[in-house]
C-alpha cells in the first residue's frame, strides 16, 4: 500500500454468568497489561469515557481497551497489507491466550462479528486509512468514493442470518431477509455523517488525522463488517487503499449512485444476485460491472507498481469474476459466500430452515476466535495468497511493523519503562515526566535517530533531578510497582483487581 491502514475490532463476548460480560472483559484487558506483559496501561485520562487504566498501548504498536463494555483491540499503523492481516490475526491470538491463561475457555467465548442476535445491538470493525490532505475531495470524487464503498460489500460482507430483532426497523420495509450479505447494512442510515454510535454513515466524516493535520486526514469507516477469512480482509482493505490511490491522483471513475444507503441494504438482502443498481444519471447498471470500472482504472494506473499491488489486483479480478459466474468458487475466500455455502449444507443435512435458532448459533460459531471452534477460518482456501504464516502472527503479537511510526512508539515504550520512567503514550506522541512530548506527526517516519536524542535528553533530565535513580528502574519485563505481581504459572493471584491508573499527562 502507499498509505497506512489500521483496524479497530470490537469483540462480542459470550459468558454464562448472569451478571454479564463486563467482568470478563476487564479481566482479559488486565491480563494483557499485567506486569507489562504485552504493553503499558494508560496513566492518563484520554477522554471523558477513557479514564486512566481503561486500556493501553501494546508493544506490537496496537492498542487494547474497553469501549462501552466491549473489549476492543486496534492494530498498529500498517503500510503493508501482509502486516495488517498478520496483526489482525495476532489480536485474536492475544485474546485467546488470555482466555486460556485465565482458565476461562470452558465458559467464555470471544466473537469477531458485528451483531448481537438476541438484543439487536451492533458493534463494529472500524477501518482507518491515512489520506493525503491534497486529495481532491470534489463532489464528483466523493460520490464516486461513496459508490465504491457501498458496492464493495459484494466481496467484503461477512454474511448474517436474518435481520434486526423484532420491533426494530428492518432492512427492507418490514421484510426480514433470511440471510444477508452484510452484518452492518441494517444499521447504516446515512451517506455521510460524523457520528459513530447513532445515524451511522457509509463515510464517517470525522476529521481526526492523529498526525500532521496539514498533510494528512484520516478516512474512518464504520460500515464494513469484521472480516474472518484473510482473503476477505485483504480484499476489503487493499481495494479500498487502491481506490484512495485513484482519488489522490484524481482518476476515480465518474460514478454516482441514486441512493447509496438503499443500494447498500438492497444488495445485502439479495445474496442470490444479480445486483442491478440505479445510478444518479438515471441509468441502471450491474454492480459488478461498476466495481470493475474501479478495478480496471486501478490496474491501468498501478499494475506492475510492486508485487503486493499485483497480487491484490489478481485477487480483485478473481473475486469479481467469481461473483459473476460461479460464486461458490469463492468459498474459502469471501466470508459471506463461505458462510452461506456452509449453512445451506447444514440446513439440508439437519432439515432446518433459515429461521431456526440453530442457524443463529452457528452464525456466531463462524466468527468464534477460538481456533478449535471457529467455523470460518477452518474453511480458508488452501494456499490462499493472503494467509499469514504462523511465525508472522506469532511475531506480530509482540513486535510492531518495522516501517511505520509504530516501531518508534514501541521502542520508546520499552526503553522508558526499562529505565523506570513513567510513560504517556498516544498514537502521535510519547511523553514522560519533565519533558516536552516527542511528537510522531509523520506516521511514515520509522527511524530512531530523533527518538534516541529525545530519550537521551529524558535520561539526562532525570539524572539532574535524581542522580541516584539512574539504572535502578525496573525492566520492561518487571511489573510496575503499582500493579499486582504475576504468579510463576503466568496467572495473576487476583486478576480481578482493577489496574490502577495514576497521574496525568505532563509536558
C-alpha positions in Angstrom: 0.0 0.0 0.0 1.0 3.6 -0.4 -0.8 4.6 2.8 -1.1 3.5 6.3 -4.1 1.5 7.4 -5.3 0.1 10.7 -8.3 -1.7 12.2 -10.3 -1.3 15.4 -12.0 -4.6 16.2 -14.8 -4.7 18.9 -15.2 -8.3 20.1 -18.6 -9.8 21.1 -18.3 -11.7 24.4 -20.3 -14.7 25.4 -20.5 -15.6 29.0 -22.5 -17.9 31.2 -22.7 -15.6 34.2 -26.0 -13.8 34.6 -24.1 -10.6 35.6 -22.9 -10.2 32.0 -19.6 -9.9 30.3 -18.2 -6.8 31.9 -16.0 -8.5 34.5 -14.7 -11.0 31.9 -13.7 -8.2 29.5 -12.0 -6.4 32.3 -10.0 -9.5 33.3 -8.8 -10.0 29.7 -7.7 -6.4 29.5 -5.9 -6.6 32.8 -4.1 -9.8 31.9 -2.7 -8.2 28.7 -1.1 -5.4 30.7 -0.3 -7.1 33.9 3.4 -6.7 34.6 4.0 -5.1 31.2 3.1 -8.4 29.6 2.1 -7.1 26.2 2.0 -3.4 26.7 1.7 -0.4 29.1 -1.6 0.6 30.8 -2.6 4.2 30.3 -1.5 6.5 33.1 -3.5 9.5 31.8 -7.2 10.1 31.2 -7.5 10.1 27.4 -11.2 11.2 27.1 -14.3 11.6 29.2 -15.1 7.8 28.7 -11.4 6.6 28.9 -10.2 7.1 32.4 -6.6 6.2 33.3 -6.3 2.4 33.4 -9.1 1.8 30.9 -6.7 0.5 28.4 -3.2 1.0 27.0 -0.8 0.7 24.1 0.7 -2.7 23.1 4.3 -3.2 22.3 3.2 -4.5 18.9 2.1 -1.0 18.1 -1.6 -1.6 18.7 -3.9 -0.7 21.5 -6.3 -2.7 23.8 -9.1 -1.1 25.9 -12.7 -1.3 27.0 -15.1 0.6 24.8 -18.7 0.8 26.2 -18.2 -2.6 27.8 -16.6 -4.2 24.7 -13.1 -5.4 24.5 -11.5 -3.5 21.6 -8.2 -4.2 20.0 -6.6 -1.9 17.4 -3.8 -2.9 15.1 -0.7 -0.8 14.7 -0.5 1.5 11.7 0.5 -0.8 8.8 2.0 0.1 5.5 2.0 -3.5 4.1 -1.2 -5.5 3.6 0.5 -8.7 4.8 1.5 -6.8 8.0 -2.1 -5.8 8.5 -3.5 -9.3 8.0 -0.9 -10.7 10.4 -1.6 -8.1 13.1 -5.3 -8.6 12.8 -4.8 -12.3 13.4 -2.4 -11.5 16.3 -5.1 -9.6 18.1 -7.3 -12.7 18.1 -4.3 -14.8 19.3 -3.7 -12.4 22.2 -7.4 -12.5 23.3 -7.4 -16.3 23.2 -4.1 -16.6 25.0 -5.6 -14.5 27.8 -8.7 -16.7 27.9 -6.7 -19.8 28.3 -4.3 -18.3 30.9 -7.3 -17.3 33.0 -8.8 -20.7 32.6 -12.0 -19.3 31.1 -12.1 -21.3 27.9 -14.9 -23.6 29.1 -17.4 -20.8 29.8 -16.3 -17.7 27.8 -16.3 -17.0 24.0 -15.0 -14.0 22.1 -16.7 -13.5 18.7 -15.4 -11.2 15.9 -18.7 -10.3 14.4 -20.9 -7.2 14.4 -24.4 -8.1 15.8 -26.0 -9.4 18.9 -28.8 -11.7 17.6 -30.5 -11.5 20.9 -30.7 -7.8 21.6 -30.3 -6.5 18.0 -27.3 -4.3 19.1 -24.4 -3.8 16.8 -20.7 -3.3 17.3 -18.1 -2.5 14.7 -14.8 -3.1 13.0 -13.6 0.4 12.1 -11.2 0.8 9.2 -8.7 3.7 9.2 -6.9 4.9 6.1 -4.4 7.8 6.0 -5.3 10.1 3.1 -3.1 12.9 1.9 -4.6 16.3 2.5 -4.0 17.2 -1.1 -6.6 14.6 -2.3 -9.2 16.5 -4.4 -12.4 16.0 -2.5 -14.7 17.3 -5.2 -18.3 16.4 -5.2 -17.8 14.0 -8.1 -14.9 12.3 -6.3 -16.8 12.0 -3.0 -19.8 10.4 -4.8 -17.6 8.0 -6.6 -15.8 7.0 -3.4 -19.3 6.6 -1.8 -20.4 4.3 -4.6 -17.3 2.1 -4.3 -17.6 1.8 -0.5 -21.3 0.8 -1.0 -20.7 -1.8 -3.6 -17.6 -3.5 -2.2 -19.9 -5.3 0.2 -20.2 -7.9 -2.5 -16.8 -9.3 -1.7 -16.2 -7.8 1.8 -19.5 -8.7 3.6 -19.3 -11.3 6.4 -22.9 -12.6 6.0 -25.6 -12.7 8.6 -28.6 -14.9 9.4 -31.7 -12.8 9.5 -32.3 -9.1 10.0 -32.9 -6.9 13.0 -34.6 -8.1 16.2 -38.3 -7.8 16.3 -39.6 -4.3 17.0 -36.7 -2.7 15.2 -36.7 -1.2 11.7 -35.9 -3.9 9.2 -33.7 -3.5 6.1 -36.5 -3.6 3.5 -39.8 -2.1 4.6 -40.7 -4.7 7.2 -39.4 -7.8 5.3 -36.6 -9.5 7.1 -34.2 -11.3 4.8 -33.4 -14.8 5.9 -29.7 -14.3 5.1 -27.9 -11.1 4.3 -24.6 -10.3 2.7 -23.7 -7.6 5.3 -23.8 -7.6 9.1 -23.9 -3.8 9.3 -26.3 -2.8 6.5 -29.3 -2.8 8.8 -27.6 -0.2 11.0 -26.4 2.3 8.3 -28.7 5.3 7.9 -26.7 8.0 6.1 -24.3 8.5 3.2 -22.0 10.8 5.1 -22.1 11.8 8.8 -19.8 12.4 11.7 -21.3 10.4 14.4 -20.2 6.9 15.3 -22.9 5.4 17.5 -26.0 6.9 16.0 -27.0 7.9 12.5 -24.1 5.8 11.2 -23.0 6.6 7.7 -21.1 4.8 4.9 -18.5 7.6 5.1 -17.8 8.9 8.6 -16.7 12.5 8.2 -14.9 13.0 11.5 -11.6 14.6 10.6 -9.2 13.4 13.2 -5.9 12.6 11.4 -3.9 11.6 14.5 -1.0 13.0 12.5 0.1 16.3 11.0 -3.3 17.8 10.0 -1.6 20.0 7.4 -0.5 16.9 5.5 -2.9 14.2 6.3 -6.6 13.3 7.0 -7.9 10.0 8.2 -10.7 8.2 6.4 -12.6 6.4 9.2 -15.0 3.8 8.0 -17.5 2.0 10.3 -20.0 0.5 7.8 -17.8 -2.6 7.0 -18.0 -6.0 8.6 -15.4 -7.7 10.7 -13.6 -10.0 8.3 -12.9 -13.6 9.2 -11.1 -15.0 6.2 -7.7 -13.4 5.5 -8.5 -13.1 1.8 -11.7 -11.1 2.6 -9.7 -8.8 4.8 -7.1 -8.3 2.2 -9.7 -7.5 -0.5 -11.6 -5.1 1.8 -8.6 -3.1 2.9 -6.4 -3.5 -0.2 -9.0 -2.5 -2.8 -10.1 0.5 -0.7 -6.5 1.6 -0.5 -6.2 1.3 -4.3 -9.4 3.4 -4.8 -7.9 6.0 -2.5 -4.8 6.0 -4.6 -7.1 6.8 -7.6 -8.7 9.6 -5.6 -5.3 11.2 -4.8 -4.4 11.4 -8.5 -8.0 12.5 -9.4 -8.6 9.4 -11.6 -11.7 7.9 -9.9 -14.4 6.7 -12.3 -17.2 9.2 -12.6 -19.8 7.0 -10.8 -22.7 8.2 -8.5 -25.5 6.0 -7.1 -29.0 7.3 -6.9 -29.4 6.1 -3.3 -26.3 4.7 -1.7 -27.9 3.6 1.6 -30.8 2.0 -0.2 -28.4 0.2 -2.6 -26.3 -1.0 0.4 -29.3 -2.5 2.1 -30.8 -3.9 -1.1 -27.7 -5.7 -2.1 -27.2 -7.0 1.4 -30.7 -8.6 1.3 -30.1 -10.2 -2.1 -27.4 -12.8 -1.7 -28.7 -14.7 -4.8 -28.0 -11.8 -7.2 -28.0 -10.4 -9.8 -27.3 -7.0 -8.4 -28.7 -4.2 -10.5 -28.2 -0.6 -9.2 -29.7 2.7 -10.1 -27.2 5.5 -10.9 -27.8 9.2 -10.3 -27.7 9.7 -14.0 -30.9 7.8 -14.3 -29.3 4.8 -15.9 -29.3 1.2 -14.4 -26.1 -0.7 -14.1 -24.8 -4.0 -12.9 -23.0 -3.6 -9.6 -20.2 -6.0 -10.6 -19.6 -4.0 -13.8 -19.5 -0.8 -11.8 -16.9 -2.3 -9.4 -14.9 -3.5 -12.4 -14.6 0.1 -13.6 -12.6 0.8 -10.4 -10.5 -2.3 -10.8 -9.7 -1.5 -14.4 -8.7 2.0 -13.5 -6.5 0.8 -10.7 -4.9 -1.9 -12.9 -4.2 0.7 -15.6 -2.6 3.2 -13.2 -0.9 0.9 -10.7 -0.4 -2.5 -12.3 3.3 -3.5 -12.1 3.9 -1.0 -9.3 5.0 -3.7 -6.8 4.4 -7.3 -6.0 1.7 -6.6 -3.4 -0.3 -4.5 -5.8 -0.2 -7.1 -8.5 -1.3 -9.8 -6.0 -4.1 -7.6 -5.0 -5.2 -6.8 -8.5 -5.2 -10.5 -9.3 -7.4 -11.3 -6.2 -9.8 -8.4 -7.1 -10.3 -9.8 -10.6 -10.8 -13.3 -9.3 -13.4 -12.1 -6.8 -15.4 -10.1 -9.4 -15.2 -12.9 -12.0 -16.3 -15.5 -9.4 -19.2 -13.4 -8.2 -20.4 -13.0 -11.8 -20.0 -16.6 -13.0 -19.9 -19.1 -10.1 -19.9 -17.6 -6.5 -19.2 -21.0 -4.9 -15.7 -20.8 -6.4 -15.1 -18.1 -3.7 -15.8 -20.5 -0.8 -12.8 -20.0 1.5 -12.1 -16.6 0.0 -15.2 -14.4 0.6 -16.8 -14.5 4.1 -20.5 -14.3 3.2 -20.3 -16.8 0.3 -18.4 -19.3 2.6 -20.9 -18.9 5.4 -24.0 -19.2 3.1 -22.5 -22.3 1.4 -21.8 -23.9 4.8 -25.2 -23.2 6.2 -27.1 -24.4 3.1 -25.3 -27.8 3.6 -26.1 -27.7 7.3 -29.8 -27.0 6.7 -30.1 -29.8 4.1 -28.4 -32.3 6.5 -30.4 -31.3 9.6 -33.7 -30.4 7.9 -34.0 -26.9 9.4 -34.8 -23.6 7.8 -33.2 -20.1 8.0 -35.5 -19.2 10.9 -34.1 -21.9 13.1 -32.4 -20.6 16.2 -29.7 -23.3 15.5 -28.6 -21.2 12.5 -28.1 -18.1 14.6 -26.0 -20.1 17.0 -23.9 -21.4 14.0 -23.6 -17.9 12.8 -21.8 -17.0 16.0 -19.6 -20.1 15.7 -18.5 -18.9 12.2 -16.9 -15.9 13.9 -15.5 -17.6 17.0 -11.9 -16.6 17.8 -11.1 -20.0 19.4 -9.1 -21.7 16.8 -10.6 -25.0 17.8 -14.2 -23.7 17.3 -14.2 -21.0 14.7 -16.0 -22.4 11.6 -15.0 -19.6 9.3 -11.2 -19.7 9.5 -11.3 -23.5 9.3 -12.7 -23.1 5.7 -9.9 -20.8 4.4 -9.0 -21.7 0.9 -5.8 -23.9 0.9 -2.8 -22.0 -0.4 -4.5 -18.6 0.0 -2.1 -15.9 -1.1 -3.1 -13.7 1.9 -3.0 -16.3 4.7 -0.4 -15.2 7.3 2.3 -17.7 8.3 2.1 -18.8 11.9 5.5 -17.4 12.6 4.5 -14.0 11.3 1.4 -14.0 13.5 3.5 -15.0 16.5 5.9 -12.2 15.8 3.0 -9.7 15.4 1.9 -10.4 19.0 4.9 -8.6 20.3 6.6 -6.7 17.5 5.3 -3.6 15.6 5.6 -3.2 11.8 9.2 -2.0 11.2 8.3 0.6 8.6 5.9 3.0 10.4 5.9 5.2 13.5 4.6 2.2 15.4 8.2 1.0 15.6 9.3 4.2 17.2 6.4 4.3 19.7 7.1 0.7 20.7 10.8 1.3 21.0 10.3 4.2 23.4 7.7 2.4 25.4 10.2 -0.4 26.0 13.2 1.9 26.7 11.4 4.3 29.0 9.7 1.5 31.1 13.1 -0.3 31.3 14.6 2.9 32.8 11.8 3.1 35.3 10.4 6.3 33.8 6.6 6.9 33.5 5.4 6.6 30.0 2.4 8.5 28.5 1.5 7.3 25.0 -0.9 8.3 22.3 -0.9 7.5 18.6 1.0 10.6 17.6 3.2 11.2 20.7 5.2 9.7 23.5 5.9 11.6 26.8 7.5 11.2 30.1 7.9 13.4 33.2 9.7 16.8 32.9 9.9 16.6 29.1 8.1 18.1 26.2 6.4 15.2 24.4 8.1 13.7 21.3 5.6 14.2 18.5 5.2 11.5 15.9 3.3 13.5 13.4 4.7 11.8 10.4 3.3 8.2 10.5 5.7 7.1 7.8 8.7 8.0 9.9 10.2 4.8 11.4 13.8 5.9 12.1 15.1 6.0 15.7 17.5 8.9 15.5 15.1 11.6 16.8 13.8 9.2 19.4 17.3 8.4 20.7 18.1 12.1 21.0 14.8 12.7 22.9 15.4 9.7 25.1 19.0 10.8 25.9 17.6 14.2 27.0 15.0 12.5 29.1 17.6 10.4 30.9 19.8 13.5 31.4 16.9 15.4 32.9 16.1 12.5 35.2 19.8 12.3 36.2 19.8 16.0 37.1 16.7 15.7 39.2 17.6 12.4 40.8 21.1 11.2 40.1 20.8 8.0 42.2 17.8 6.8 40.2 19.9 6.1 37.1 19.8 2.4 36.2 17.7 1.4 39.2 14.4 1.2 37.5 12.6 -2.0 36.6 13.0 -3.5 33.2 10.1 -3.8 30.8 9.5 -7.4 31.9 9.2 -6.3 35.5 5.8 -5.3 36.8 5.4 -1.6 37.7 5.3 -1.3 41.4 1.7 -0.2 41.4 0.4 -3.3 39.7 -0.2 -6.8 41.0 2.5 -9.4 40.6 2.3 -12.3 38.1 2.4 -15.8 39.6 5.0 -18.3 38.4 2.5 -20.1 36.3 1.6 -17.0 34.3 -1.6 -16.3 36.1 -2.3 -13.4 38.5 -3.1 -14.1 42.1 -6.1 -11.9 41.6 -6.6 -10.7 38.1 -10.0 -9.4 39.1 -8.3 -6.4 40.7 -8.7 -3.3 38.5 -5.4 -2.0 37.4 -4.9 1.4 38.9 -4.1 4.4 36.8 -2.2 7.3 38.2 -1.1 10.7 37.2 -2.0 12.9 34.2 -0.2 13.9 31.1 2.8 16.1 31.8 4.5 18.3 29.3 
